[in-house]
Amino acid sequence: MKLRDFLDKYKNHPNTDYAYYLLAICHYNLIVDEKKDLGEIIKAKEYFILLVEEFPNTDFAEDSKFKLELIEEILASKELYLANYYLEREKWIPAMNRYKKIVNEYDTTIFVEEALYRLVELNYKIGLLDEAKKYTALLGYNYQSSEWYERSYKILNKNYEIKEINKDFKKQNSLLKKIKGLFD
């Protein structure tokens, strides 16, 4: 019997949560990468959301929350892949829209830093300096130590150079390590 048939026939079965979890995992395991069709990703996401909302006090809900975070990363990587595709073909507006979608909808993913940088780059390229500065400020505020921030700052300030760490600090840090080594 198929899981969907089971769920349709036995709506109040005590293992309904497990059946939904199996259904979600089946779709989740068919996710290959961000370059493939979104169908399986969307189906898995729907079932995991259902588990979190309908069966919140189960172990399946906990695992579903974790899987949903991974799915968000995959969806963001899909947007980044498409945005970079448009960028390579010099389709600025579709690329910007994809990068903005990452910033607005997937702001907790690892892809948001690059998306912000690309928005700086594209806005600067098409002459929207205020927009480029806005995205640089946003990138700097949230990810100041990021390589993407350094690169975005370099776009706006051509004379900017990454500063070397003070040599005295390096010597002091080395001396501190030697002293700590004596106590190990």
C-alpha positions in Angstrom: 0.0 0.0 0.0 1.3 3.4 -0.9 1.9 5.9 1.9 -0.6 8.4 0.4 -3.2 5.7 0.2 -2.5 4.8 3.8 -2.9 8.4 4.9 -6.1 8.9 3.0 -7.6 5.7 4.3 -6.5 5.9 8.0 -6.5 9.6 8.9 -6.6 9.0 12.6 -4.1 6.1 12.8 -1.6 6.4 15.8 1.3 6.3 13.3 0.1 9.0 11.0 3.1 11.2 12.0 5.5 8.4 11.0 3.8 7.9 7.7 4.1 11.6 6.9 7.7 11.5 8.0 8.4 8.6 5.6 6.7 10.4 2.8 8.8 13.6 3.5 12.0 11.5 3.7 11.2 9.8 0.4 11.0 13.1 -1.4 14.0 14.5 0.6 16.2 11.6 -0.5 15.3 12.3 -4.2 16.9 15.8 -3.9 20.0 15.7 -6.0 21.4 19.2 -6.1 20.4 22.8 -6.8 20.7 22.4 -10.6 17.8 19.9 -10.8 14.0 20.3 -10.7 12.5 21.8 -7.6 9.6 19.4 -7.5 11.0 17.0 -4.9 12.4 19.8 -2.8 9.0 21.5 -2.6 7.2 18.3 -1.8 9.6 17.4 1.0 9.3 20.9 2.4 5.5 20.7 2.4 5.5 17.4 4.3 8.2 18.6 6.8 6.2 21.8 7.5 3.1 19.7 8.0 4.9 17.5 10.5 6.2 20.6 12.4 2.8 22.2 12.5 0.5 19.1 13.0 2.8 16.9 15.2 5.0 19.4 17.0 5.8 17.3 20.1 7.3 14.3 18.2 10.9 13.4 17.3 9.8 13.6 13.7 9.0 17.3 14.1 12.5 17.9 15.6 14.2 16.2 12.7 11.8 18.0 10.3 13.0 21.4 11.6 16.6 20.4 10.9 15.7 19.1 7.4 13.8 22.3 6.7 16.9 24.3 7.4 18.8 22.2 4.9 16.1 22.6 2.4 16.3 26.4 2.8 20.0 26.2 2.1 19.3 24.1 -1.1 16.6 26.6 -2.2 19.0 29.5 -1.6 21.7 27.7 -3.5 19.3 27.2 -6.4 18.6 30.9 -6.5 22.3 31.7 -6.4 23.0 29.2 -9.2 20.3 30.9 -11.4 21.4 34.4 -10.5 25.0 33.5 -11.4 23.8 32.0 -14.6 22.1 35.4 -15.5 25.1 37.3 -14.4 27.4 35.3 -16.7 25.1 36.1 -19.6 25.0 39.8 -18.6 21.2 39.7 -17.8 21.5 42.2 -15.0 17.9 42.6 -14.0 17.0 38.9 -13.7 20.3 38.4 -11.8 19.5 41.2 -9.4 16.0 39.9 -8.8 17.4 36.4 -7.9 20.0 38.0 -5.6 17.4 40.1 -3.9 15.2 37.0 -3.4 18.1 35.4 -1.5 18.5 38.5 0.7 14.8 38.7 1.4 13.7 35.1 1.7 16.9 33.2 2.6 18.6 35.7 4.9 19.7 33.0 7.3 21.6 30.9 4.8 25.3 31.0 3.9 24.5 32.4 0.5 23.3 35.8 1.6 26.8 37.3 1.9 27.6 36.5 -1.8 24.1 37.8 -2.8 24.7 41.1 -1.1 28.1 41.4 -2.7 26.7 40.7 -6.1 24.0 43.3 -5.6 26.8 45.8 -4.8 28.7 44.8 -7.9 25.6 44.9 -10.2 24.3 48.2 -8.8 27.7 49.8 -9.2 28.0 48.4 -12.7 24.7 49.9 -13.9 25.4 53.2 -12.1 23.1 53.0 -9.1 25.8 54.1 -6.6 23.4 54.8 -3.7 22.0 51.3 -4.0 25.5 49.8 -4.1 26.4 51.8 -1.0 23.2 50.6 0.7 24.1 47.0 0.1 27.7 47.5 1.1 26.5 49.0 4.4 24.1 46.1 4.9 26.9 43.6 4.2 29.3 45.5 6.5 26.8 45.8 9.3 26.1 42.0 9.3 29.3 40.5 8.0 32.1 43.0 8.6 34.8 40.4 8.8 33.6 38.7 5.6 35.7 38.4 2.5 32.6 39.6 0.5 32.5 42.8 2.5 36.2 43.5 1.8 35.5 42.9 -1.9 32.4 45.1 -1.9 34.3 47.9 -0.2 37.0 47.7 -2.8 34.4 48.2 -5.6 33.3 51.5 -4.0 36.8 52.7 -3.0 39.3 51.8 -5.7 42.2 52.9 -3.5 41.2 50.6 -0.6 43.8 48.0 0.3 43.5 45.2 2.9 45.7 46.3 5.7 48.4 44.0 7.1 48.3 43.1 10.7 50.7 45.2 12.7 54.1 43.5 13.0 54.4 44.5 16.7 51.1 42.8 17.4 52.4 39.7 15.7 55.6 39.7 17.9 53.5 40.3 21.0 51.1 37.5 20.1 54.1 35.2 19.5 55.6 36.1 22.8 52.2 35.5 24.5 52.1 32.0 23.0 55.6 31.2 24.3 54.7 32.3 27.8 51.5 30.2 27.7 53.6 27.3 26.5 55.6 27.4 29.7 52.5 26.5 31.7 51.3 23.6 29.5 
